[in-house]
Amino acid sequence: MENSSKIRQHCMNDIYPDIRDNVPHEIAETSFGLGILFGVALGSIPFLQFKPFNLYILSLALFHFLEYYITAKYNPKKVNSQSFLLNNGIEYTMAHVVAVLEFLLEGYFCPKLKAYNSSKFCQVFTVIGIISVVVGQLIRSLAMYTAGKSFSHNIKIKKEKDHTLVTHGVYSWLRHPSYFGFYLWALGTQLTLLNPITFIGFCIVLHQFFSRRISFEERHLLDFFGQDYVKYKQSVKIWIPFM
Ligand SMILES: C[S@@+](CC[C@H](N)C(=O)[O-])C[C@H]1O[C@@H](n2cnc3c(N)ncnc32)[C@H](O)[C@@H]1O
C-alpha cells in the first residue's frame, strides 16, 4: 500500500521515464543482447587463446549497459532507448570495427603478439589496459551519478530549469570527468587488445573529438552559469593530455 502511494507520488512528480521514448520490448531486447554478449565473453575466457578479445567484449557490453542503467537510475527524466549509446555515431562504430579488424589480422599473421601469456611485454600492456578500462568506467559512471539531472548525453544549448552547475565530487578534481573516463576507457580497450595501430588512432581521434566537443560545451556553460563557470574553469583542469 505504502509502496503504491510512493509510486503514484513519483508519477505525479514526473520522475519516471517517458515510456514513449523507452519502448519496453526494445529496452528488454537490448539489455538481453548485452547480457548474452557479456555472458558468452566471460564464459568462453578459459577456452579461447586470445583472451584480450573476451575482455574487450566484456568492457563494451558493460559500458553500453551502464550508460542506460545509470541514466535510468539517477537521471530518469532524460533516459531513452538511445541512452545505451549503441548508435554513438559512425566514427565510434568505425573505430571499433577497425579495432576488431586489426586484432583479427594481427592475431592471424602474428598470433604471438595477441596472446596475453606469450611475453612479459604483452602481459604488462594487457594489465595496464584492464586497469585503464576499469578506472575509466568507474570515473565515467561516477560522473554521471554525480551530475545527476545536469547530465545529458547531448550537449544542452538551452538551459533547463533543473540544470545546476556541478562542482562537487569527481567534478572537483576533473572538469569533464565523464569525457576523461571515456578517454581512459577507450584507450584501455585498445591496450587490452594489444592493438598498436588503433591505440595511436584512438589517441588522435579522441583528442580531436573532445577538443571540439569541450570548446562547444563550455561556450554554452559560460552562457548558462557566467562568472561561476569562469571561476570553476580557472580552478579545475581537464587532465586529458594536451587539452
Ligand atoms: C555528456 S554530458 C558531459 C558532462 C561533462 N562534460 C563531463 O565530461 O562529465 C554533457 C552535458 O553536461 C553539461 N555539463 C558539463 N559540465 C557541467 C558541469 N560542471 N555542471 C553542470 N552541467 C555540466 C553540459 O551542459 C552538457 O549539456
The ligand as an SDF file (V2000), in Angstrom:
LIG
                    3D

 27 29  0  0  0  0  0  0  0  0999 V2000
   27.6950   14.4030  -21.9090 C   0  0  0  0  0  0  0  0  0  0  0  0
   27.4840   15.4870  -20.5440 S   0  0  0  0  0  0  0  0  0  0  0  0
   29.1990   15.7140  -20.1420 C   0  0  0  0  0  0  0  0  0  0  0  0
   29.4340   16.4190  -18.8710 C   0  0  0  0  0  0  0  0  0  0  0  0
   30.8830   16.7710  -18.6160 C   0  0  0  0  0  0  0  0  0  0  0  0
   31.4740   17.4050  -19.7670 N   0  0  0  0  0  0  0  0  0  0  0  0
   31.6770   15.5620  -18.2220 C   0  0  0  0  0  0  0  0  0  0  0  0
   32.5580   15.1640  -19.0050 O   0  0  0  0  0  0  0  0  0  0  0  0
   31.4330   14.9980  -17.1630 O   0  0  0  0  0  0  0  0  0  0  0  0
   27.1020   16.9960  -21.3690 C   0  0  0  0  0  0  0  0  0  0  0  0
   26.1990   17.9440  -20.5790 C   0  0  0  0  0  0  0  0  0  0  0  0
   26.7450   18.1950  -19.3140 O   0  0  0  0  0  0  0  0  0  0  0  0
   26.6210   19.5710  -19.0010 C   0  0  0  0  0  0  0  0  0  0  0  0
   27.7350   19.9160  -18.1080 N   0  0  0  0  0  0  0  0  0  0  0  0
   29.0550   19.7820  -18.3530 C   0  0  0  0  0  0  0  0  0  0  0  0
   29.7810   20.1500  -17.2870 N   0  0  0  0  0  0  0  0  0  0  0  0
   28.8880   20.5160  -16.3440 C   0  0  0  0  0  0  0  0  0  0  0  0
   29.0020   20.9700  -15.0010 C   0  0  0  0  0  0  0  0  0  0  0  0
   30.1870   21.1150  -14.4310 N   0  0  0  0  0  0  0  0  0  0  0  0
   27.8680   21.2540  -14.3280 N   0  0  0  0  0  0  0  0  0  0  0  0
   26.6600   21.1090  -14.9030 C   0  0  0  0  0  0  0  0  0  0  0  0
   26.4850   20.6690  -16.1460 N   0  0  0  0  0  0  0  0  0  0  0  0
   27.5770   20.3770  -16.8600 C   0  0  0  0  0  0  0  0  0  0  0  0
   26.6650   20.3080  -20.3120 C   0  0  0  0  0  0  0  0  0  0  0  0
   25.9070   21.4960  -20.2880 O   0  0  0  0  0  0  0  0  0  0  0  0
   26.0630   19.2870  -21.2850 C   0  0  0  0  0  0  0  0  0  0  0  0
   24.7140   19.5370  -21.5570 O   0  0  0  0  0  0  0  0  0  0  0  0
  1  2  1  0
  2  3  1  0
  2 10  1  0
  3  4  1  0
  4  5  1  0
  5  6  1  0
  5  7  1  0
  7  8  2  0
  7  9  1  0
 10 11  1  0
 11 12  1  0
 11 26  1  0
 12 13  1  0
 13 14  1  0
 13 24  1  0
 14 15  1  0
 14 23  1  0
 15 16  2  0
 16 17  1  0
 17 18  1  0
 17 23  2  0
 18 19  1  0
 18 20  2  0
 20 21  1  0
 21 22  2  0
 22 23  1  0
 24 25  1  0
 24 26  1  0
 26 27  1  0
M  CHG  2   2   1   9  -1
M  END
$$$$
